[in-house]
Amino acid sequence: MELGNKIKYYRLKKEMTQERLAEKLGLSAQAVSKWELGAAMPDITCCRSWRRSSG
């Protein structure tokens, strides 16, 4: 599974919108959308922040 698909899968599993995830990470919803589409890659610090906050 590609990273963008994993991000989307876990975001939906937590019943979060792109906007809510972006808010939790201090980013824009457009950034999350680009990750999920494979147009951009998240910084590793964002991944760590999300992992810590999502349990």
SETIKE-423624 format. One record per atom (N, C-alpha, C, O): residue number from 0; atom name; residue in three letters; x, y negated, z negated. Coordinates in nm, 3 decimals. Each point is the difference from the previous one (the first is absolute). Layout:
  pos  site  code       xx       yy       zz
  NUM    CA   ala        X        Y        Z
...
//
This chain:
  pos  site  code       xx       yy       zz
    0     N   met    0.084    0.118    0.000
    0    CA   met   -0.084   -0.118    0.000
    0     C   met    0.089   -0.125    0.000
    0     O   met    0.096   -0.008   -0.077
    1     N   glu   -0.128   -0.087    0.163
    1    CA   glu    0.077   -0.124    0.007
    1     C   glu   -0.029   -0.087   -0.123
    1     O   glu   -0.104    0.014   -0.064
    2     N   leu    0.198   -0.102    0.034
    2    CA   leu   -0.012   -0.084   -0.119
    2     C   leu   -0.129   -0.083    0.001
    2     O   leu   -0.068   -0.008   -0.102
    3     N   gly    0.035   -0.053    0.215
    3    CA   gly   -0.121   -0.081    0.009
    3     C   gly   -0.125    0.081   -0.032
    3     O   gly   -0.090   -0.049   -0.068
    4     N   asn    0.086    0.171    0.116
    4    CA   asn   -0.114    0.088   -0.029
    4     C   asn   -0.005    0.038   -0.147
    4     O   asn   -0.108    0.013   -0.058
    5     N   lys    0.224    0.005   -0.003
    5    CA   lys    0.005    0.032   -0.144
    5     C   lys   -0.050   -0.118   -0.083
    5     O   lys   -0.075    0.018   -0.096
    6     N   ile    0.118   -0.138    0.134
    6    CA   ile   -0.045   -0.119   -0.073
    6     C   ile   -0.151   -0.010    0.007
    6     O   ile   -0.067   -0.023   -0.101
    7     N   lys    0.012    0.040    0.221
    7    CA   lys   -0.145   -0.008    0.018
    7     C   lys   -0.071    0.110   -0.079
    7     O   lys   -0.101   -0.026   -0.065
    8     N   tyr    0.153    0.148    0.072
    8    CA   tyr   -0.060    0.113   -0.070
    8     C   tyr   -0.010   -0.028   -0.151
    8     O   tyr   -0.107    0.015   -0.059
    9     N   tyr    0.218   -0.054   -0.001
    9    CA   tyr    0.001   -0.023   -0.145
    9     C   tyr   -0.080   -0.124   -0.039
    9     O   tyr   -0.061   -0.004   -0.106
   10     N   arg    0.063   -0.098    0.193
   10    CA   arg   -0.082   -0.118   -0.026
   10     C   arg   -0.148    0.037   -0.002
   10     O   arg   -0.073   -0.041   -0.090
   11     N   leu    0.029    0.119    0.187
   11    CA   leu   -0.140    0.041    0.005
   11     C   leu   -0.035    0.097   -0.113
   11     O   leu   -0.112   -0.001   -0.052
   12     N   lys    0.208    0.085    0.015
   12    CA   lys   -0.022    0.092   -0.112
   12     C   lys   -0.027   -0.076   -0.129
   12     O   lys   -0.078    0.045   -0.084
   13     N   lys    0.142   -0.161    0.069
   13    CA   lys   -0.021   -0.086   -0.117
   13     C   lys   -0.119   -0.094    0.019
   13     O   lys   -0.028   -0.085   -0.085
   14     N   glu   -0.042    0.101    0.199
   14    CA   glu   -0.116   -0.084    0.033
   14     C   glu    0.035   -0.148    0.000
   14     O   glu   -0.073   -0.083   -0.055
   15     N   met    0.186    0.051    0.118
   15    CA   met    0.047   -0.138    0.008
   15     C   met   -0.011   -0.051    0.142
   15     O   met    0.016    0.076    0.096
   16     N   thr   -0.045   -0.204   -0.082
   16    CA   thr    0.004   -0.064    0.130
   16     C   thr    0.144   -0.046    0.027
   16     O   thr    0.083   -0.004   -0.091
   17     N   gln   -0.057   -0.030    0.214
   17    CA   gln    0.131   -0.056    0.032
   17     C   gln    0.021   -0.129   -0.078
   17     O   gln    0.111   -0.029   -0.047
   18     N   glu   -0.217   -0.048    0.034
   18    CA   glu    0.010   -0.126   -0.074
   18     C   glu    0.036    0.023   -0.146
   18     O   glu    0.083   -0.072   -0.056
   19     N   arg   -0.143    0.172   -0.006
   19    CA   arg    0.026    0.029   -0.143
   19     C   arg    0.143    0.049   -0.019
   19     O   arg    0.068   -0.041   -0.094
   20     N   leu   -0.023    0.130    0.182
   20    CA   leu    0.137    0.048   -0.010
   20     C   leu    0.098   -0.116    0.018
   20     O   leu    0.097   -0.012   -0.074
   21     N   ala   -0.123   -0.072    0.173
   21    CA   ala    0.087   -0.115    0.024
   21     C   ala    0.005   -0.091   -0.122
   21     O   ala    0.106   -0.050   -0.037
   22     N   glu   -0.221    0.028   -0.024
   22    CA   glu   -0.007   -0.084   -0.120
   22     C   glu    0.085    0.059   -0.114
   22     O   glu    0.072   -0.073   -0.067
   23     N   lys   -0.082    0.203    0.047
   23    CA   lys    0.077    0.066   -0.106
   23     C   lys    0.150   -0.012    0.023
   23     O   lys    0.079   -0.006   -0.094
   24     N   leu   -0.039    0.003    0.223
   24    CA   leu    0.142   -0.005    0.034
   24     C   leu    0.049   -0.142    0.025
   24     O   leu    0.120   -0.022    0.022
   25     N   gly   -0.210   -0.075   -0.025
   25    CA   gly    0.039   -0.137    0.024
   25     C   gly    0.032   -0.028    0.146
   25     O   gly    0.088   -0.081    0.030
   26     N   leu   -0.159    0.148    0.059
   26    CA   leu    0.023   -0.013    0.144
   26     C   leu   -0.130   -0.037    0.070
   26     O   leu   -0.104   -0.017   -0.063
   27     N   ser    0.112    0.006    0.195
   27    CA   ser   -0.120   -0.026    0.079
   27     C   ser   -0.062    0.131    0.048
   27     O   ser    0.069    0.101    0.013
   28     N   ala   -0.198   -0.104    0.011
   28    CA   ala   -0.069    0.117    0.055
   28     C   ala    0.056    0.034    0.138
   28     O   ala    0.000    0.116    0.040
   29     N   gln    0.047   -0.217    0.032
   29    CA   gln    0.059    0.024    0.132
   29     C   gln    0.126    0.085   -0.011
   29     O   gln    0.028    0.082    0.089
   30     N   ala    0.049   -0.100   -0.196
   30    CA   ala    0.120    0.081   -0.020
   30     C   ala   -0.038    0.146   -0.019
   30     O   ala    0.062    0.089    0.058
   31     N   val   -0.163   -0.064   -0.140
   31    CA   val   -0.046    0.138   -0.024
   31     C   val   -0.050    0.060    0.131
   31     O   val    0.029    0.116    0.031
   32     N   ser   -0.104   -0.192    0.045
   32    CA   ser   -0.051    0.047    0.128
   32     C   ser    0.114    0.038    0.094
   32     O   ser   -0.006    0.104    0.066
   33     N   lys    0.109   -0.186   -0.061
   33    CA   lys    0.115    0.030    0.086
   33     C   lys    0.071    0.127   -0.043
   33     O   lys    0.045    0.078    0.084
   34     N   trp   -0.036   -0.055   -0.215
   34    CA   trp    0.060    0.125   -0.048
   34     C   trp   -0.080    0.119    0.049
   34     O   trp    0.056    0.096    0.053
   35     N   glu   -0.188   -0.103   -0.072
   35    CA   glu   -0.086    0.112    0.035
   35     C   glu    0.000    0.027    0.150
   35     O   glu   -0.016    0.115    0.042
   36     N   leu    0.034   -0.219    0.039
   36    CA   leu    0.004    0.016    0.145
   36     C   leu    0.138    0.038    0.052
   36     O   leu    0.017    0.033    0.117
   37     N   gly    0.083   -0.039   -0.205
   37    CA   gly    0.136    0.033    0.040
   37     C   gly    0.071   -0.115    0.069
   37     O   gly    0.105    0.019    0.061
   38     N   ala   -0.161   -0.140   -0.069
   38    CA   ala    0.060   -0.117    0.063
   38     C   ala    0.108   -0.062   -0.088
   38     O   ala    0.081   -0.080    0.048
   39     N   ala   -0.078    0.116   -0.175
   39    CA   ala    0.101   -0.051   -0.094
   39     C   ala    0.017    0.104   -0.111
   39     O   ala   -0.085    0.088   -0.019
   40     N   met    0.195   -0.100   -0.052
   40    CA   met    0.028    0.091   -0.110
   40     C   met    0.005   -0.078   -0.130
   40     O   met    0.052   -0.112   -0.003
   41     N   pro   -0.107    0.169   -0.105
   41    CA   pro    0.005   -0.070   -0.129
   41     C   pro    0.140    0.001   -0.059
   41     O   pro    0.080    0.090    0.025
   42     N   asp   -0.053   -0.192   -0.103
   42    CA   asp    0.124   -0.006   -0.076
   42     C   asp   -0.011    0.104   -0.112
   42     O   asp   -0.108    0.021   -0.054
   43     N   ile    0.216    0.041    0.020
   43    CA   ile   -0.001    0.105   -0.102
   43     C   ile   -0.052   -0.051   -0.134
   43     O   ile   -0.059    0.077   -0.076
   44     N   thr    0.079   -0.204    0.045
   44    CA   thr   -0.049   -0.053   -0.128
   44     C   thr   -0.152   -0.001   -0.004
   44     O   thr   -0.059    0.014   -0.107
   45     N   cys   -0.005   -0.031    0.223
   45    CA   cys   -0.147    0.004    0.005
   45     C   cys   -0.049    0.142   -0.030
   45     O   cys   -0.098    0.019   -0.072
   46     N   cys    0.167    0.077    0.126
   46    CA   cys   -0.038    0.140   -0.023
   46     C   cys    0.013    0.035   -0.147
   46     O   cys   -0.086    0.068   -0.057
   47     N   arg    0.192   -0.114   -0.005
   47    CA   arg    0.020    0.028   -0.143
   47     C   arg   -0.108   -0.068   -0.084
   47     O   arg   -0.051    0.059   -0.095
   48     N   ser    0.017   -0.184    0.131
   48    CA   ser   -0.102   -0.074   -0.074
   48     C   ser   -0.134    0.073    0.008
   48     O   ser   -0.070    0.013   -0.100
   49     N   trp    0.036    0.032    0.218
   49    CA   trp   -0.128    0.069    0.019
   49     C   trp    0.000    0.132   -0.075
   49     O   trp   -0.100    0.037   -0.063
   50     N   arg    0.210    0.033    0.069
   50    CA   arg    0.009    0.129   -0.068
   50     C   arg   -0.018   -0.018   -0.151
   50     O   arg   -0.072    0.078   -0.064
   51     N   arg    0.136   -0.179    0.007
   51    CA   arg   -0.012   -0.024   -0.144
   51     C   arg   -0.142   -0.040   -0.039
   51     O   arg   -0.051    0.044   -0.103
   52     N   ser   -0.011   -0.126    0.185
   52    CA   ser   -0.134   -0.050   -0.034
   52     C   ser   -0.109    0.103    0.026
   52     O   ser   -0.108   -0.008   -0.059
   53     N   ser    0.134    0.105    0.146
   53    CA   ser   -0.105    0.096    0.033
   53     C   ser    0.007    0.127   -0.083
   53     O   ser   -0.090    0.084    0.007
   54     N   gly    0.195   -0.069   -0.085
   54    CA   gly    0.010    0.115   -0.087
   54     C   gly    0.047    0.117    0.072
   54     O   gly    0.014    0.107   -0.059
//
